[in-house]
C-alpha cells in the first residue's frame, strides 16, 4: 500500500498488532498503572509503519516510554551536588524536537525542576500557564514566544499565572527552573544580553552584574579571571551554572553547562581555567520556606 493511496480520499488503514511480547506488554499496562507513549510516523512512512506492525518488528525500546512513578533527581537539598550536564543524555519531552537534561526534578511532567532544554529548529511547546513560575537563561541560539525574541544571554522571569507559546525557529538551548517561586513573587522581568546593574567584585572577578535582587534572592552573572581562585560565601544557599570556560571544584573539572548546588554554610571555592570563566550564580534558599505548593 502506498501513502498516496491514503491522501486525498476518505480511506484509512485497519489492522491489529499481534505477537506475544506486545500482548504481554499491554496486559501488564492496566494493573501496573504505566502509560505508553506511542511513536508516531508521518503519512509518507505509513507503509513502513504497517509493515513493522504486521511483522512484529516494532522496537519497543524506541517506541515506548514508561512512566510508573514521579521522578526524583537530586532531591536532597541538604547535600552538595555537582552535575556535568554536557555528559548527560538528552531526554525527549512530550513535544517533538524538544529535549531535556534533567538536573533536579521532583514530580512527573509537572515538576519542581531545574533543567537544560534544547529546542530543535522549528520546534515549539503548545500554550501553557506557568502556575508555579518560570525562570530562564538563554544559553545558545534564540528562544522565542509570542511576546518577542530572546537571544543567548537573555534572562527572564515569568511569575505564576503567566502563559506563553515557547518556540525556536532556528533552535536554541536554555537553562530553566520551574515551580521554585515563593508566595508573592510576581515580578515579570526581561534582561537582554549585557543588561543588569554592576555588582561589587569579589576577589578573582573582573566583571559582575545583577540580573535580579528582591532581598529574598540575588541572581548574578560574573566573569572570573583566568588562573584565579574564587571563593563565593554562602549564607543561605547557592546554585551556579558554568556558562563559558572551566573551573576546578575539589577534584572535579567542570566545563560549560556544569551545574552545582550548595546548601547554606558551604562556600563555593573554585580554581578558574586558563581561558577564564563566565558563571551564573543564584544566592537564595535552595527552597523557599513559602515555596508555592504543587498540585496533588
Helices and strands as residue ranges (DSSP letters): G 3-5, H 20-32, G 43-45, H 46-55, H 60-63, E 71-73, E 81-84, G 85-87, E 91-92, E 98-107, E 111-119, E 123-124, E 128-130, E 134-145, E 148-151, E 155-158, E 162-164, E 167-168, E 172-178, E 189-191, E 197-198, E 205-213, E 217-224, E 229-232, E 238-249, E 252-254, E 258-262, E 268-284
